[in-house]
Amino acid sequence: MGGLEPVTLRTERLTLRPPVPADADDAFAAVDQVVQRWMPWAVGYTRDKARQWCTEEAYRDPLREANFTIVPDRTGRFGGVIGISRADWESGVAETGYWLGPADRRHGYATEAVREVARHAFGLGLHRLELLAATGNLASQRVAERAGFTREGVLRSARYLPGGVRADMVIFSLLRGEL
């Protein structure tokens, strides 16, 4: 059985590192209306919730998930989050997800981060990485496509969006060897 120990990853323009308590204020500030539209946890987000995530929640299940802050080199500050979750080591399948604050969108950072996290996941022995995006979240779908993921279909009523609304999700996948 594998595991997702905290590590730091580097790309050409980013550092992907485990969250630290000093990220809490920037994480709180980055959660804007766009993040709140797609992420149920973001509704009513507070500094205390950000601090708790940076110090505890991001580390709660190291066998099945790993969380990284996305730190662009141009700022050296927290820009968003990417993670590996639902890791099933027996089947070799996990999921990735991400979000960025408004200052760090539209620079290609999410795509760059997704590709690096995929490299990391495959290097740990995973075979398939899945990515789900709400059918209305076109920006997230574009990130998946740019990162090389294949659109497989739509999972009907698969996840909750903020407000308790069930949403259809587009499922994308990337297999080891396709990166």
C-alpha beads as a LAMMPS data file, in Angstrom:
LAMMPS data file: protein, C-alpha beads

179 atoms
178 bonds

1 atom types
1 bond types

-500.0 500.0 xlo xhi
-500.0 500.0 ylo yhi
-500.0 500.0 zlo zhi

Masses

1 110.0

Atoms # bond

1 1 1 0.000 0.000 0.000
2 1 1 1.297 3.457 -0.911
3 1 1 1.116 6.747 0.874
4 1 1 1.139 10.451 0.210
5 1 1 3.800 11.875 2.484
6 1 1 4.166 15.694 2.460
7 1 1 6.668 16.736 -0.203
8 1 1 7.558 19.865 -2.151
9 1 1 7.347 19.800 -5.937
10 1 1 8.825 22.333 -8.397
11 1 1 7.861 23.381 -11.886
12 1 1 9.278 26.042 -14.150
13 1 1 7.193 28.770 -12.465
14 1 1 5.711 27.227 -9.332
15 1 1 6.461 25.677 -5.985
16 1 1 3.876 23.160 -4.821
17 1 1 4.398 22.642 -1.123
18 1 1 2.455 21.472 1.913
19 1 1 0.377 24.230 3.521
20 1 1 1.805 26.058 6.525
21 1 1 0.079 28.226 9.152
22 1 1 1.435 31.397 7.510
23 1 1 -0.714 30.595 4.423
24 1 1 -3.991 31.056 6.300
25 1 1 -4.509 34.789 5.677
26 1 1 -3.676 34.486 1.973
27 1 1 -5.919 31.415 1.655
28 1 1 -8.789 33.300 3.258
29 1 1 -8.259 36.289 0.960
30 1 1 -8.121 34.077 -2.158
31 1 1 -11.575 32.575 -1.617
32 1 1 -13.673 34.898 -3.770
33 1 1 -17.100 34.544 -5.426
34 1 1 -15.707 32.293 -8.164
35 1 1 -14.324 29.793 -5.656
36 1 1 -17.534 30.043 -3.616
37 1 1 -19.585 29.275 -6.737
38 1 1 -17.979 25.855 -7.265
39 1 1 -16.624 24.715 -3.888
40 1 1 -19.163 23.872 -1.168
41 1 1 -16.558 24.227 1.590
42 1 1 -15.909 27.848 0.522
43 1 1 -19.317 29.198 1.489
44 1 1 -18.957 31.078 4.772
45 1 1 -15.176 30.600 4.702
46 1 1 -13.425 32.336 7.600
47 1 1 -9.855 33.000 8.668
48 1 1 -10.306 30.391 11.376
49 1 1 -11.378 27.783 8.808
50 1 1 -8.389 28.718 6.644
51 1 1 -6.033 28.368 9.615
52 1 1 -7.554 25.025 10.580
53 1 1 -7.175 23.729 7.028
54 1 1 -3.537 24.880 6.794
55 1 1 -2.582 23.254 10.095
56 1 1 -4.828 20.197 10.462
57 1 1 -7.330 19.310 7.775
58 1 1 -4.841 19.320 4.908
59 1 1 -2.971 16.519 6.704
60 1 1 -5.857 14.385 7.966
61 1 1 -5.526 11.317 5.692
62 1 1 -1.946 10.846 4.394
63 1 1 -2.716 7.403 2.940
64 1 1 -5.479 8.734 0.676
65 1 1 -4.798 12.441 0.139
66 1 1 -2.103 15.075 -0.204
67 1 1 -2.597 18.817 -0.416
68 1 1 -0.241 21.372 -1.876
69 1 1 -0.311 25.134 -1.888
70 1 1 0.357 26.610 -5.315
71 1 1 3.033 29.293 -4.896
72 1 1 3.900 31.227 -8.064
73 1 1 7.567 32.234 -8.218
74 1 1 6.568 35.742 -9.325
75 1 1 4.923 36.426 -5.941
76 1 1 6.364 33.842 -3.562
77 1 1 2.948 33.731 -1.870
78 1 1 0.000 31.380 -1.598
79 1 1 -1.983 31.400 -4.840
80 1 1 -4.269 28.412 -4.459
81 1 1 -4.460 24.708 -3.719
82 1 1 -4.076 21.463 -5.620
83 1 1 -4.424 18.011 -4.210
84 1 1 -4.509 14.305 -4.700
85 1 1 -7.503 12.660 -3.061
86 1 1 -9.389 9.395 -2.862
87 1 1 -6.211 7.450 -3.559
88 1 1 -7.007 3.768 -3.945
89 1 1 -3.626 2.073 -3.930
90 1 1 -5.034 -1.350 -4.732
91 1 1 -6.592 -0.180 -8.002
92 1 1 -3.990 2.541 -8.631
93 1 1 -6.591 5.297 -9.026
94 1 1 -6.804 8.742 -7.426
95 1 1 -8.461 12.086 -8.072
96 1 1 -7.005 15.570 -8.375
97 1 1 -8.653 18.920 -7.836
98 1 1 -7.549 22.541 -7.590
99 1 1 -8.539 26.137 -7.141
100 1 1 -6.771 29.472 -7.519
101 1 1 -7.420 32.919 -6.105
102 1 1 -8.259 35.736 -8.522
103 1 1 -4.736 37.207 -8.746
104 1 1 -3.295 33.918 -9.983
105 1 1 -5.894 32.870 -12.541
106 1 1 -5.315 33.055 -16.290
107 1 1 -1.543 32.526 -16.059
108 1 1 -1.594 28.787 -16.804
109 1 1 -0.679 27.946 -13.208
110 1 1 -3.492 25.433 -12.687
111 1 1 -2.508 23.492 -15.801
112 1 1 1.165 23.524 -14.799
113 1 1 0.302 22.385 -11.267
114 1 1 -2.007 19.597 -12.480
115 1 1 0.690 18.208 -14.761
116 1 1 3.272 18.216 -11.949
117 1 1 0.908 16.583 -9.467
118 1 1 0.117 13.940 -12.090
119 1 1 3.861 13.242 -12.528
120 1 1 4.160 12.905 -8.772
121 1 1 1.126 10.601 -8.487
122 1 1 2.377 8.337 -11.275
123 1 1 5.834 8.296 -9.704
124 1 1 4.267 6.934 -6.514
125 1 1 2.798 4.036 -8.465
126 1 1 -0.689 5.264 -9.285
127 1 1 -1.947 4.322 -12.754
128 1 1 -4.963 6.586 -13.321
129 1 1 -5.696 10.125 -12.188
130 1 1 -9.258 11.416 -12.416
131 1 1 -10.452 15.003 -12.451
132 1 1 -14.078 16.061 -12.030
133 1 1 -15.471 19.463 -13.004
134 1 1 -19.043 20.674 -12.811
135 1 1 -20.620 20.842 -16.268
136 1 1 -20.934 24.613 -15.854
137 1 1 -17.327 25.117 -14.748
138 1 1 -15.827 25.639 -18.190
139 1 1 -12.569 27.121 -16.858
140 1 1 -11.834 23.967 -14.869
141 1 1 -12.675 21.806 -17.883
142 1 1 -10.211 23.797 -20.012
143 1 1 -7.489 23.198 -17.409
144 1 1 -8.118 19.449 -17.599
145 1 1 -7.927 19.467 -21.381
146 1 1 -4.764 21.608 -21.483
147 1 1 -3.140 19.293 -18.953
148 1 1 -3.706 16.367 -21.320
149 1 1 -6.667 14.699 -19.623
150 1 1 -9.269 12.874 -21.713
151 1 1 -12.927 13.764 -21.300
152 1 1 -14.744 10.499 -20.640
153 1 1 -18.313 11.578 -20.046
154 1 1 -20.724 13.112 -17.573
155 1 1 -21.515 11.701 -14.156
156 1 1 -25.119 12.646 -13.504
157 1 1 -25.990 14.326 -10.205
158 1 1 -22.562 13.297 -8.879
159 1 1 -21.576 16.061 -6.443
160 1 1 -23.031 18.858 -4.414
161 1 1 -22.399 22.471 -5.312
162 1 1 -22.801 25.310 -2.812
163 1 1 -26.360 25.669 -1.632
164 1 1 -26.872 21.906 -1.590
165 1 1 -27.620 21.709 -5.311
166 1 1 -26.632 18.420 -6.922
167 1 1 -24.637 18.862 -10.118
168 1 1 -23.586 16.799 -13.083
169 1 1 -19.817 16.444 -13.298
170 1 1 -17.618 15.968 -16.330
171 1 1 -15.095 13.225 -15.644
172 1 1 -11.625 13.442 -17.147
173 1 1 -8.777 10.970 -16.774
174 1 1 -5.064 10.777 -17.374
175 1 1 -3.251 7.445 -17.454
176 1 1 0.370 6.825 -16.589
177 1 1 2.221 7.010 -19.886
178 1 1 -0.047 9.698 -21.348
179 1 1 1.640 12.618 -19.598

Bonds

1 1 1 2
2 1 2 3
3 1 3 4
4 1 4 5
5 1 5 6
6 1 6 7
7 1 7 8
8 1 8 9
9 1 9 10
10 1 10 11
11 1 11 12
12 1 12 13
13 1 13 14
14 1 14 15
15 1 15 16
16 1 16 17
17 1 17 18
18 1 18 19
19 1 19 20
20 1 20 21
21 1 21 22
22 1 22 23
23 1 23 24
24 1 24 25
25 1 25 26
26 1 26 27
27 1 27 28
28 1 28 29
29 1 29 30
30 1 30 31
31 1 31 32
32 1 32 33
33 1 33 34
34 1 34 35
35 1 35 36
36 1 36 37
37 1 37 38
38 1 38 39
39 1 39 40
40 1 40 41
41 1 41 42
42 1 42 43
43 1 43 44
44 1 44 45
45 1 45 46
46 1 46 47
47 1 47 48
48 1 48 49
49 1 49 50
50 1 50 51
51 1 51 52
52 1 52 53
53 1 53 54
54 1 54 55
55 1 55 56
56 1 56 57
57 1 57 58
58 1 58 59
59 1 59 60
60 1 60 61
61 1 61 62
62 1 62 63
63 1 63 64
64 1 64 65
65 1 65 66
66 1 66 67
67 1 67 68
68 1 68 69
69 1 69 70
70 1 70 71
71 1 71 72
72 1 72 73
73 1 73 74
74 1 74 75
75 1 75 76
76 1 76 77
77 1 77 78
78 1 78 79
79 1 79 80
80 1 80 81
81 1 81 82
82 1 82 83
83 1 83 84
84 1 84 85
85 1 85 86
86 1 86 87
87 1 87 88
88 1 88 89
89 1 89 90
90 1 90 91
91 1 91 92
92 1 92 93
93 1 93 94
94 1 94 95
95 1 95 96
96 1 96 97
97 1 97 98
98 1 98 99
99 1 99 100
100 1 100 101
101 1 101 102
102 1 102 103
103 1 103 104
104 1 104 105
105 1 105 106
106 1 106 107
107 1 107 108
108 1 108 109
109 1 109 110
110 1 110 111
111 1 111 112
112 1 112 113
113 1 113 114
114 1 114 115
115 1 115 116
116 1 116 117
117 1 117 118
118 1 118 119
119 1 119 120
120 1 120 121
121 1 121 122
122 1 122 123
123 1 123 124
124 1 124 125
125 1 125 126
126 1 126 127
127 1 127 128
128 1 128 129
129 1 129 130
130 1 130 131
131 1 131 132
132 1 132 133
133 1 133 134
134 1 134 135
135 1 135 136
136 1 136 137
137 1 137 138
138 1 138 139
139 1 139 140
140 1 140 141
141 1 141 142
142 1 142 143
143 1 143 144
144 1 144 145
145 1 145 146
146 1 146 147
147 1 147 148
148 1 148 149
149 1 149 150
150 1 150 151
151 1 151 152
152 1 152 153
153 1 153 154
154 1 154 155
155 1 155 156
156 1 156 157
157 1 157 158
158 1 158 159
159 1 159 160
160 1 160 161
161 1 161 162
162 1 162 163
163 1 163 164
164 1 164 165
165 1 165 166
166 1 166 167
167 1 167 168
168 1 168 169
169 1 169 170
170 1 170 171
171 1 171 172
172 1 172 173
173 1 173 174
174 1 174 175
175 1 175 176
176 1 176 177
177 1 177 178
178 1 178 179
